[in-house]
Amino acid sequence: MSHTETLDQASARGSSRLPQWLAVIALVYVLISAVSLIGTGFKVATGGQAQQLFSFASNPYVGLVIGIVATALIQSSSTVSSLIVGMVAGGLPVAIAIPMIMGSNVGTTLTNTLVSLGHVRDKEEFRRAFAAATVHDFFNLLAIVIFLPLEIMFGLLQRISETVAGLLVGDANYSMSGLNFMKVLTKPLVGTLEGVSNLLPGIFAGLAMVVIGLALIFLAITQIGKLLKVLMVGRAKAVMHSAIGKGPVTGIFSGTLVTIFVQSSSTTTSLMVPLAGAGTFSLRQIYPFMLGANIGTTVTALLAATAVTGAVAVHALEIAIVHVLFNVFAVALIFGLPFLRNLPIFGAEWLAGLASERKIYAAVWVLGVFIVVPLLLIAITVLF
């Protein structure tokens, strides 16, 4: 009898959550439609001359800064990567978009640092929390130091992603017929929003589409995250507590899985900071989970790329694959090599030690990494 009651209760809970799951599906539809709208709007706004519009970002360092600052302001690498996919669909060159994708990895880590400030009253808690927050910073900065020069010199990520995207999508004609179903699915919403935007004259219609698309992406990802946290919170917590302490590979897998569920690396990594501050997990236990979150967040851009059809479909998929490859290669290389693996941990522990003694170091780190250094890079690029 009790077993039957338990099954009935589980069934009732599942039924009660059906509207929330339907809401998630609807929001995914909105996300895909928004990316399609941005691609169209970007074409209209630039008159098909996106490369000239972004000539100021032809320097990869400026593209990197754009990615860092945009993500730090929006606080969602998923949103920024989806926006970049939409802009590539509208004509933004992939070579310019790649450093932006790299920068988005750094920008999203600001959330962790801000969360760690909640422990500032307790010196030891703050040291642990700040180390857990900044180990993500140090890892992503190290990944850029390694892979951005390789990309500039050899086009490593672009070459591999171009090959993979070509195999998955094929030529332009195949792209249009193979992915046309997505265009049909999104046409009602995209067509309506295009019609509203076209009430404005010329370039303003395109700009309106981009702004509306960005707003919808931000809204969709935010609400998906909130819904999935409610739907998956019990399972996500169980996964974290049972898997993080079992070893680095399991930790990476758990971070990837949970981030795919909540569609936000900022959310999943921020959940770890209070646990580190409280001493529930050590920095070395949390570190792999953070790396898994980097991989999991790339799924959003892949999903967004399915919204793009026609001749540019391969390029949109290409930049989404770049995001995956960059994060996977970074984890494989840095975590795979012992002498590189420990560098982010040493850096985070060193900085946390300084910040716990004098809080000004925490402020200098945040302002330096997310504001001062990006501005200096732009200034150096303009001057030289």
N, C-alpha and C positions, 0 to 999 in steps of 0.2 A: 504493500500500500504506500509506504513511504517512498519507495523507488518510483512508483507511478506519479506521486505528487511532485517529486523532483523533476521528472521528465516534463510534466505539465508546466511547472514553473519555468523551466528552461525554454519550453515552447512559447510560453507567454512573453518571456523577455525578448525572444527572437522576433515575435510578432510586433511587440511594442517598438522595436528598433528599426522596423522596416521603413517607416517614413524617413528616418535619418540616413539609411543606406540609399534610398531613392534620391534624397537631397545631395548626397555625395556624387551619384551618377550625373545628376543635373548640373552640378558645379563643374565636373570634368568636361561636360559638353560646353559649358560657358567658357572654360579655359581654352579649349581647342578652337572655339569660334573666335575668341578674342585674339589669339595669335594670328589667325587667318585675316582678321580685320586690320591688325597692325601691319601685316605685309602689304595689303592693299593700300592702306593709308600712307605708308612710307613711300610707295611708288608714286602716288598722287602728289604728295608733298614735295618730293624731290624731282618730279618730272622725269623719273627714270634715270636720274643722274646722281645716285647715292654715293658713288665713288668720289665725285667732286665735292659733294657736301661734307664728306668725312675725310677730306684731304688733310685737315689739321691733325687727324689721328693716324696718319700714315706711319708715323713713328710708333713702334710697338710700345714704347714706354708711356706715351700718352694714352694709348688704348688700355694699358694696364691700369693707369690712374683712373680712367673713366669707370672701369669695372670695380675698382676698390671703392671709390667715392659713391657711385650709384648704389652699390649694395649696402654700404654703410648707412646711407640715408634711408633707403627703402627697407633695410633689414630683412631681406629675403633673397638669397642667391637663386632660389627657384624662380622667383618673379623676374629677376634680371636676366637669367639664362633664357627664360621663355621669351622675354622681350628681344634679346639678341637674336634668337631663332627667327622671330618675326621680322626683324630688320634685315637679316640675311635674305629672307624670302623677298624683301622689298628692294634688294640690290646692294646691301652692305657687303663689301668684299670679305671673304672668309679670313684672309690674312690679317685684316684689321680686327675682326671679331675674336680671334683666338686669344690675344692678350687680354681682351675684356673679360673673357671667360675665366682666365687665370686670376685676374683681379677680383672677380666676384667671390672666389674662394676665400680671399683675405678679408674682404668687406663684411662677410657674414659672421666672422668671429667676434665682431664688436659686441654682439649680444651677450656672449659668454662673459666678457670682461665686465660689462655693466651689471650682470647678475652677481658676479663675485663681489662687487662693492657692497652688497647686502650683508656681507660678513665682516665689514670693516671695523666694527666695534671690538671684535675678539681677534687679537693679534695672531694666534695660532690658526684659528679657523680661516682668517683672511689669507694667511700664507698658503694654506692647502687649497682654498678655493681659487685664489689668483693663479696659482701654478696650474691647476686643472684647466682654467680658462685660457691661459696664454700658451699652453703646450700646443693648442690648435693653431694659434698664431704662428709660432715658431715653425711648426711642420709646414704650413702653407707657404710661408716666406721661403723656407729652404727649398720647397718644391719649385717655386718660381725661379730662384737663383740657379737651380740645376736645369730646368726645362726651357725657360725663356731664351737663354743663349743658344741652346740646341735648336729651338724653333727658328730663331733669327738666322742662324747659320745654315741649317739643313732642311728646314720645313718639315721636321720629323712628324709631328702630329697631323699636319695638314695632308701630307702624302699618304699616311696610313689611313686616315679617316676618309680621304677621297676615294681610295681603293675600296674600302669596306662599304661606303655609301653607294658607290657605283654598282657593286655586286648586289646590294639589297634593293636598290631602286631601279637601276638600269638606265637606259637612255631617256631622253625627254619624252618621247612618244609613249614609252612603256609607263613612265611616271604618271602621265595624265590618265591613262586608262586604268592602271593598277590602283591608283589612289583616288580616283574620281568619286568613289562612294563617300569619302570624307567631305568632299566639297558639297555633295548633295545633302548630306546630313546637316552641315552647318549653314547651308544657304538660307533657311528661313530667318535665323537670328542675324547672320552677317548681312544679308540683303536689307533687312529692316534698318539696321544701324547705319549702313552705307547710305540708304535713302535719307535718313535724318541728317547725316553729316553733309550730304550733297546740297542741302539747303543753303550752306555757306559757299561763298565764292572761291574758286580756284584752289590755291595752296591751303587755305584755311579748312577746306573740306578734308584734305588729307591729314592735316594736323589734328583735326577733331577726331578722326578715326583712330589715330595713334593714341591720343589721350584717353579716349573711351576704352580702347583695347587694353591699355596699361591699367586703367582703373578696374576693369573687369578681371584681369589677371590677378591683380592684388587682392581684390574681393574674393575671387574664387579660391585662391590658394589659402588665404587667411581662414575662410569658412571651412574649407576641406580639412585644414589642420585642426580646427576646433572640433568639428564633428568626429574625426577619426580619433582624436584624443579621448573623446567620450566613449566611442565605440570600442576602442582598443586599449584603453588605459589599463585595465586589469591584466590583459595578456601582455601588454608592453612592459609593465612593471615586473611581471613574472619572468619575462624573457631577460630583462636587465639584471635582476637579482640572481637568477639561476645561471646565467651565461657569462657575465662579466668576469666573475672570479675563476672561471674554468680554464682560462688560457687566452693568449692573444688572438689566435685564429677564430675562436668562438666569439671573442669580443668584437672583432671586425665584422663578422657575420651578423651579430646581434645589432650593431650600430647601423649596418646597411639595411637590415630588415625593418627595424623600428622607424628609420627615416623614410623608407619607402611608404610605410603606413601613414605617417603624419605629414609627409611631403614638406618637411622643413628641417634642415640640419641645425638651424638656430634653435629650434624647439628641443630636439633630442639632445644636443650637446649642452644646452642650458639646464636640462634636467640633471645632468651629471655634476654640475658645479656645486650645488648644495650638498649632494651626497659626498663629494670630496671634502667640502668644508667641514662636514659633520664627522669625517673620518670613517665613513661606511666603506668606502673604497679608496685604495691608494692611487697615486698618480699613474703608476705603471699599469694598474688594472684598468683605469679609465682611458688611458692613451689609445689603445687599439679601438675602443668603442668610438672615439672621436674620428678616427680614420675611416671606420665603416660608415659613419654619418656622411663623410665627404663623398663616398661612392653612392650611397643611397639617394642623395639629393639630385643626382644626374638623371634620374628617371623622369623628372618633370619635363626637362628639355626634350628628351626622347618622345614623350607623349605629345608635347607641343609640336614637334616636327611632323607628326602625322597629319597635322592640319594643312600642310603645304602641298600643293599640287602643281603640275606643269613642269616646265624646264628648270625652275629653281628648286624643285623638291629635293634634288640630290644635294644641293648646297645647304639647305636647311638641315637635312639629316646629317650632313657632314659636320656642321658645327656642334650639333647635339652629340655626335660620336666623339668629337674632340674633347668635350667635357668629360665623357666617360673615360676615354683613354688617358687623359691627363691625370685624373684622380686615381685610376687603377694603377697606372705606371708609377705614380709618385709613391703610392702605398707599397707596391712591390719592390721598388728600388730602395727607398729610404728605410722602410721597416725590414726589408729583406737583408740589408747590409748592416751588421752590428755596429760598425763605426759611425754610420749615419743615423741608425735607429735611435741612439741615445742622445744625439745632439739637441733635438727639441726638448727632451726631458731636462737635460743640463741647463739649457737656456731658460726654461720656465722656472726651474727651482732657483736659479741664480736671481732672476728678476723678482720672483715672489719673495725671496729673502730680503732684497732691497726694499721692496714696496711695503712689506710688513713692518719694517723699521721706520721708514719715512714714506708716508702716503703720496708725497709729491711725485715719487717715481712712477706710481700707477697713472697719475694724470699725464706725466710726460710721455709715457708709453702710448696711451690712448691718443693724445693730441699728435704725437710724432708719427705714429704708424698710419693713422687714418686721415690726418689733415696736413701736417707740416711737410712730411716727406713727399706725399703726392704733389703738393703745390711746388716744392722744390724741383721735382722731376719735370713738371711742366715748364717752369722758369728756365731750367737748364736747356730743355729742348728748344724753347723759343730763342734763347740767346745764342746757342751754338748749333 
